[in-house]
């Protein structure tokens, strides 16, 4: 099932992804932000469980911001 998450505090404004009944995340897409880095994150997490993505990426910050695109992805996959 496809989900859309509106981010806060990042250059990327929206994240879309699919989450199956087993909690596996695929087809992650960021809209806005640093294209190359976000494409890489999307490839790296493809096929991972939402729990593993949250464990790896939650709390990662961008400079002096209180969040990052990776942190927002962690929040997104746990929110659904």
Secondary structure, DSSP 8 states (H G I E B T S, - for coil): -EEEEE-SSSS--EEEEEE-TT-BEEEEEEESS-HHHHHHHHHHHTT-BHHHHHHHHTT---TTSS--HHHHHHHHHHH-
